Amino acid sequence: MKKELLTIILLLTLVLNSYSQSELKKLEKGVCKIDHKCYTKYEYDDFENIWTYSVGFYETMLSKDGLTYVITKYHEEKTDKKLILITFFANATGCKSKDSYVHIQFKNGEKLKIGAYDGNTQCGVSYLTISISDYMDILEKEPIDKIRINIEVNDDFIITEKGQNKLFNNLKCIDSVDLSKK
């Protein structure tokens, strides 16, 4: 148990360092079409014509048991294609594969099961990335009761009200931000 806890703390420290506060920028008024403050890390790849936006890790605790996340949006300018991914950082360590998934239970009783975005097998991990592009409507509006992260084993989390509110705001932020040149 202590070894697992130390591994989680080390992983969180590494991820937090990669998302340092100085890289997160408050978006200028009008860039984000929502009312609340929207902080994101963003960059433009002019070779690929892709904007990348990331929201995450600061104030992203969804559960008292330690479930955190990073949301990333890729926006290809020429085709206007958008891909929104969320990476959950859980407690249990296992081998993620094409069979790994995130199972969300909403407070209204509905359930949503989303398979791993990257089906490659990788062992010794406690994170899982899923595509949420097709589920933004429900995720931005419907309160979540529980989330199960399955990386070889089930890791269940009860979502706090504070965590849910921050998730709503972060999803709305990443969904509405657009710095493309159009």
Phi and psi in degrees as GROMACS dihedral restraints (atoms count N, CA, C in turn):
[ dihedral_restraints ]
;  ai    aj    ak    al  type     phi  dphi    fc
    3     4     5     6     1   -63.7    20    10
    4     5     6     7     1   -39.9    20    10
    6     7     8     9     1   -62.4    20    10
    7     8     9    10     1   -43.1    20    10
    9    10    11    12     1   -63.4    20    10
   10    11    12    13     1   -42.3    20    10
   12    13    14    15     1   -63.3    20    10
   13    14    15    16     1   -42.7    20    10
   15    16    17    18     1   -63.8    20    10
   16    17    18    19     1   -39.6    20    10
   18    19    20    21     1   -62.6    20    10
   19    20    21    22     1   -43.4    20    10
   21    22    23    24     1   -63.7    20    10
   22    23    24    25     1   -44.5    20    10
   24    25    26    27     1   -62.0    20    10
   25    26    27    28     1   -41.8    20    10
   27    28    29    30     1   -63.2    20    10
   28    29    30    31     1   -44.9    20    10
   30    31    32    33     1   -62.0    20    10
   31    32    33    34     1   -45.3    20    10
   33    34    35    36     1   -61.8    20    10
   34    35    36    37     1   -40.5    20    10
   36    37    38    39     1   -62.2    20    10
   37    38    39    40     1   -44.1    20    10
   39    40    41    42     1   -63.3    20    10
   40    41    42    43     1   -44.6    20    10
   42    43    44    45     1   -67.2    20    10
   43    44    45    46     1   -42.8    20    10
   45    46    47    48     1   -60.0    20    10
   46    47    48    49     1   -39.6    20    10
   48    49    50    51     1   -65.4    20    10
   49    50    51    52     1   -34.1    20    10
   51    52    53    54     1   -74.3    20    10
   52    53    54    55     1   -20.2    20    10
   54    55    56    57     1  -112.7    20    10
   55    56    57    58     1    55.9    20    10
   57    58    59    60     1   -63.1    20    10
   58    59    60    61     1   149.5    20    10
   60    61    62    63     1   -57.4    20    10
   61    62    63    64     1   -31.1    20    10
   63    64    65    66     1   -67.8    20    10
   64    65    66    67     1   -22.5    20    10
   66    67    68    69     1   -81.9    20    10
   67    68    69    70     1   -20.6    20    10
   69    70    71    72     1   -82.5    20    10
   70    71    72    73     1   128.6    20    10
   72    73    74    75     1  -121.2    20    10
   73    74    75    76     1   136.6    20    10
   75    76    77    78     1   -71.8    20    10
   76    77    78    79     1   127.0    20    10
   78    79    80    81     1   -72.7    20    10
   79    80    81    82     1   144.9    20    10
   81    82    83    84     1   -64.4    20    10
   82    83    84    85     1   152.3    20    10
   84    85    86    87     1   -57.5    20    10
   85    86    87    88     1   133.2    20    10
   87    88    89    90     1    97.1    20    10
   88    89    90    91     1   -22.4    20    10
   90    91    92    93     1   -72.8    20    10
   91    92    93    94     1   -40.0    20    10
   93    94    95    96     1  -104.9    20    10
   94    95    96    97     1   120.5    20    10
   96    97    98    99     1   -83.7    20    10
   97    98    99   100     1    36.4    20    10
   99   100   101   102     1  -132.4    20    10
  100   101   102   103     1   166.9    20    10
  102   103   104   105     1   -81.7    20    10
  103   104   105   106     1   -34.6    20    10
  105   106   107   108     1   -78.6    20    10
  106   107   108   109     1   167.5    20    10
  108   109   110   111     1   -67.2    20    10
  109   110   111   112     1   134.6    20    10
  111   112   113   114     1  -124.5    20    10
  112   113   114   115     1   110.1    20    10
  114   115   116   117     1  -107.0    20    10
  115   116   117   118     1   132.7    20    10
  117   118   119   120     1  -151.8    20    10
  118   119   120   121     1   156.3    20    10
  120   121   122   123     1   -98.3    20    10
  121   122   123   124     1   132.7    20    10
  123   124   125   126     1  -143.7    20    10
  124   125   126   127     1   154.1    20    10
  126   127   128   129     1  -155.1    20    10
  127   128   129   130     1   157.9    20    10
  129   130   131   132     1  -120.2    20    10
  130   131   132   133     1   129.8    20    10
  132   133   134   135     1  -102.4    20    10
  133   134   135   136     1   101.1    20    10
  135   136   137   138     1   -72.2    20    10
  136   137   138   139     1   -18.2    20    10
  138   139   140   141     1   -71.2    20    10
  139   140   141   142     1   -45.3    20    10
  141   142   143   144     1   -92.5    20    10
  142   143   144   145     1   -11.0    20    10
  144   145   146   147     1    58.3    20    10
  145   146   147   148     1    45.8    20    10
  147   148   149   150     1  -126.0    20    10
  148   149   150   151     1   129.5    20    10
  150   151   152   153     1   -91.4    20    10
  151   152   153   154     1   138.0    20    10
  153   154   155   156     1  -122.6    20    10
  154   155   156   157     1   127.8    20    10
  156   157   158   159     1  -122.4    20    10
  157   158   159   160     1   138.4    20    10
  159   160   161   162     1  -133.2    20    10
  160   161   162   163     1   136.7    20    10
  162   163   164   165     1  -125.4    20    10
  163   164   165   166     1   127.6    20    10
  165   166   167   168     1   170.6    20    10
  166   167   168   169     1   162.8    20    10
  168   169   170   171     1    72.3    20    10
  169   170   171   172     1   -31.6    20    10
  171   172   173   174     1   -87.1    20    10
  172   173   174   175     1   119.8    20    10
  174   175   176   177     1    60.4    20    10
  175   176   177   178     1    41.0    20    10
  177   178   179   180     1  -113.2    20    10
  178   179   180   181     1    19.8    20    10
  180   181   182   183     1   -70.9    20    10
  181   182   183   184     1   116.7    20    10
  183   184   185   186     1   -90.0    20    10
  184   185   186   187     1   -24.0    20    10
  186   187   188   189     1  -140.5    20    10
  187   188   189   190     1   153.7    20    10
  189   190   191   192     1   -66.2    20    10
  190   191   192   193     1   -19.3    20    10
  192   193   194   195     1   -87.0    20    10
  193   194   195   196     1     2.5    20    10
  195   196   197   198     1   104.7    20    10
  196   197   198   199     1    15.0    20    10
  198   199   200   201     1   -77.8    20    10
  199   200   201   202     1   121.5    20    10
  201   202   203   204     1  -126.5    20    10
  202   203   204   205     1   174.2    20    10
  204   205   206   207     1  -155.4    20    10
  205   206   207   208     1   164.1    20    10
  207   208   209   210     1  -133.4    20    10
  208   209   210   211     1   131.4    20    10
  210   211   212   213     1  -106.9    20    10
  211   212   213   214     1   133.5    20    10
  213   214   215   216     1  -130.3    20    10
  214   215   216   217     1   135.8    20    10
  216   217   218   219     1  -121.5    20    10
  217   218   219   220     1   132.1    20    10
  219   220   221   222     1  -111.8    20    10
  220   221   222   223     1   130.0    20    10
  222   223   224   225     1  -129.3    20    10
  223   224   225   226     1   111.0    20    10
  225   226   227   228     1   -84.6    20    10
  226   227   228   229     1   120.6    20    10
  228   229   230   231     1   -64.6    20    10
  229   230   231   232     1   -48.9    20    10
  231   232   233   234     1   -64.0    20    10
  232   233   234   235     1   -40.2    20    10
  234   235   236   237     1   -98.2    20    10
  235   236   237   238     1    -9.7    20    10
  237   238   239   240     1    62.9    20    10
  238   239   240   241     1    21.4    20    10
  240   241   242   243     1   -75.0    20    10
  241   242   243   244     1   140.8    20    10
  243   244   245   246     1  -129.1    20    10
  244   245   246   247     1   140.6    20    10
  246   247   248   249     1  -131.7    20    10
  247   248   249   250     1   125.4    20    10
  249   250   251   252     1  -116.9    20    10
  250   251   252   253     1   123.2    20    10
  252   253   254   255     1  -118.0    20    10
  253   254   255   256     1   149.2    20    10
  255   256   257   258     1  -128.1    20    10
  256   257   258   259     1   131.1    20    10
  258   259   260   261     1  -107.8    20    10
  259   260   261   262     1   120.2    20    10
  261   262   263   264     1   -95.6    20    10
  262   263   264   265     1   136.8    20    10
  264   265   266   267     1  -109.5    20    10
  265   266   267   268     1   108.4    20    10
  267   268   269   270     1   -99.6    20    10
  268   269   270   271     1  -169.6    20    10
  270   271   272   273     1   -98.1    20    10
  271   272   273   274     1   -43.7    20    10
  273   274   275   276     1   -72.6    20    10
  274   275   276   277     1   144.2    20    10
  276   277   278   279     1  -108.9    20    10
  277   278   279   280     1   140.3    20    10
  279   280   281   282     1  -165.6    20    10
  280   281   282   283     1  -161.9    20    10
  282   283   284   285     1  -104.4    20    10
  283   284   285   286     1   112.6    20    10
  285   286   287   288     1   -81.4    20    10
  286   287   288   289     1   146.3    20    10
  288   289   290   291     1  -154.2    20    10
  289   290   291   292     1  -171.4    20    10
  291   292   293   294     1   -64.0    20    10
  292   293   294   295     1   -18.1    20    10
  294   295   296   297     1   -90.2    20    10
  295   296   297   298     1    -6.8    20    10
  297   298   299   300     1   -71.8    20    10
  298   299   300   301     1   152.8    20    10
  300   301   302   303     1  -158.7    20    10
  301   302   303   304     1   167.2    20    10
  303   304   305   306     1  -117.2    20    10
  304   305   306   307     1   129.3    20    10
  306   307   308   309     1  -116.9    20    10
  307   308   309   310     1   120.2    20    10
  309   310   311   312     1  -109.9    20    10
  310   311   312   313     1   129.7    20    10
  312   313   314   315     1  -112.7    20    10
  313   314   315   316     1   119.6    20    10
  315   316   317   318     1   -85.4    20    10
  316   317   318   319     1   159.8    20    10
  318   319   320   321     1   -63.8    20    10
  319   320   321   322     1   -23.6    20    10
  321   322   323   324     1   -82.7    20    10
  322   323   324   325     1     1.3    20    10
  324   325   326   327     1    98.0    20    10
  325   326   327   328     1   -16.8    20    10
  327   328   329   330     1   -65.0    20    10
  328   329   330   331     1   153.4    20    10
  330   331   332   333     1  -129.7    20    10
  331   332   333   334     1   147.8    20    10
  333   334   335   336     1  -136.6    20    10
  334   335   336   337     1   122.2    20    10
  336   337   338   339     1  -115.1    20    10
  337   338   339   340     1   123.2    20    10
  339   340   341   342     1  -124.2    20    10
  340   341   342   343     1   126.8    20    10
  342   343   344   345     1   -75.4    20    10
  343   344   345   346     1   162.0    20    10
  345   346   347   348     1   -58.3    20    10
  346   347   348   349     1   139.4    20    10
  348   349   350   351     1   -69.3    20    10
  349   350   351   352     1   -44.3    20    10
  351   352   353   354     1  -105.4    20    10
  352   353   354   355     1   111.2    20    10
  354   355   356   357     1   -82.4    20    10
  355   356   357   358     1     4.2    20    10
  357   358   359   360     1   -66.4    20    10
  358   359   360   361     1   140.2    20    10
  360   361   362   363     1   -78.2    20    10
  361   362   363   364     1   131.3    20    10
  363   364   365   366     1  -146.1    20    10
  364   365   366   367     1   125.7    20    10
  366   367   368   369     1  -101.6    20    10
  367   368   369   370     1   159.0    20    10
  369   370   371   372     1    76.6    20    10
  370   371   372   373     1    26.8    20    10
  372   373   374   375     1  -114.4    20    10
  373   374   375   376     1   157.8    20    10
  375   376   377   378     1  -129.1    20    10
  376   377   378   379     1    24.5    20    10
  378   379   380   381     1  -128.6    20    10
  379   380   381   382     1   156.2    20    10
  381   382   383   384     1  -148.4    20    10
  382   383   384   385     1   131.7    20    10
  384   385   386   387     1  -106.2    20    10
  385   386   387   388     1   134.3    20    10
  387   388   389   390     1  -130.1    20    10
  388   389   390   391     1   154.8    20    10
  390   391   392   393     1   -89.3    20    10
  391   392   393   394     1   127.2    20    10
  393   394   395   396     1  -115.5    20    10
  394   395   396   397     1    11.8    20    10
  396   397   398   399     1   -53.2    20    10
  397   398   399   400     1   -41.6    20    10
  399   400   401   402     1   -83.3    20    10
  400   401   402   403     1    -3.5    20    10
  402   403   404   405     1  -120.1    20    10
  403   404   405   406     1    12.3    20    10
  405   406   407   408     1   -60.8    20    10
  406   407   408   409     1   -38.4    20    10
  408   409   410   411     1   -57.0    20    10
  409   410   411   412     1   -50.0    20    10
  411   412   413   414     1   -73.5    20    10
  412   413   414   415     1   -38.2    20    10
  414   415   416   417     1   -69.0    20    10
  415   416   417   418     1   -29.2    20    10
  417   418   419   420     1   -80.4    20    10
  418   419   420   421     1   -15.3    20    10
  420   421   422   423     1  -120.7    20    10
  421   422   423   424     1   -33.6    20    10
  423   424   425   426     1   -95.5    20    10
  424   425   426   427     1   120.9    20    10
  426   427   428   429     1   -62.3    20    10
  427   428   429   430     1   139.9    20    10
  429   430   431   432     1   -97.6    20    10
  430   431   432   433     1   135.7    20    10
  432   433   434   435     1   -91.7    20    10
  433   434   435   436     1   -52.9    20    10
  435   436   437   438     1  -141.3    20    10
  436   437   438   439     1   154.8    20    10
  438   439   440   441     1  -132.0    20    10
  439   440   441   442     1   133.7    20    10
  441   442   443   444     1  -111.9    20    10
  442   443   444   445     1   125.4    20    10
  444   445   446   447     1  -103.8    20    10
  445   446   447   448     1   122.4    20    10
  447   448   449   450     1  -111.5    20    10
  448   449   450   451     1   105.7    20    10
  450   451   452   453     1  -123.2    20    10
  451   452   453   454     1    78.9    20    10
  453   454   455   456     1    76.0    20    10
  454   455   456   457     1   -37.0    20    10
  456   457   458   459     1  -129.6    20    10
  457   458   459   460     1   159.7    20    10
  459   460   461   462     1   -83.1    20    10
  460   461   462   463     1   135.8    20    10
  462   463   464   465     1  -128.8    20    10
  463   464   465   466     1   106.3    20    10
  465   466   467   468     1  -100.7    20    10
  466   467   468   469     1   143.0    20    10
  468   469   470   471     1  -137.3    20    10
  469   470   471   472     1   135.3    20    10
  471   472   473   474     1   -94.1    20    10
  472   473   474   475     1   127.8    20    10
  474   475   476   477     1   -85.3    20    10
  475   476   477   478     1   131.9    20    10
  477   478   479   480     1   -82.8    20    10
  478   479   480   481     1   159.4    20    10
  480   481   482   483     1   -62.9    20    10
  481   482   483   484     1   -42.3    20    10
  483   484   485   486     1   -62.6    20    10
  484   485   486   487     1   -43.1    20    10
  486   487   488   489     1   -62.9    20    10
  487   488   489   490     1   -40.8    20    10
  489   490   491   492     1   -64.4    20    10
  490   491   492   493     1   -45.3    20    10
  492   493   494   495     1   -60.6    20    10
  493   494   495   496     1   -42.9    20    10
  495   496   497   498     1   -66.2    20    10
  496   497   498   499     1   -39.0    20    10
  498   499   500   501     1   -62.2    20    10
  499   500   501   502     1   -45.5    20    10
  501   502   503   504     1   -53.8    20    10
  502   503   504   505     1   -50.1    20    10
  504   505   506   507     1   -62.7    20    10
  505   506   507   508     1   -43.0    20    10
  507   508   509   510     1   -66.8    20    10
  508   509   510   511     1   -38.5    20    10
  510   511   512   513     1   -65.4    20    10
  511   512   513   514     1   -43.6    20    10
  513   514   515   516     1   -64.0    20    10
  514   515   516   517     1   -38.7    20    10
  516   517   518   519     1   -62.7    20    10
  517   518   519   520     1   -52.9    20    10
  519   520   521   522     1   -68.2    20    10
  520   521   522   523     1   -32.0    20    10
  522   523   524   525     1   -71.8    20    10
  523   524   525   526     1   -33.1    20    10
  525   526   527   528     1   -96.2    20    10
  526   527   528   529     1   -16.0    20    10
  528   529   530   531     1   -70.4    20    10
  529   530   531   532     1   137.6    20    10
  531   532   533   534     1  -156.9    20    10
  532   533   534   535     1   107.2    20    10
  534   535   536   537     1  -104.0    20    10
  535   536   537   538     1     9.5    20    10
  537   538   539   540     1   -63.3    20    10
  538   539   540   541     1   158.3    20    10
  540   541   542   543     1   -82.4    20    10
  541   542   543   544     1   -18.9    20    10
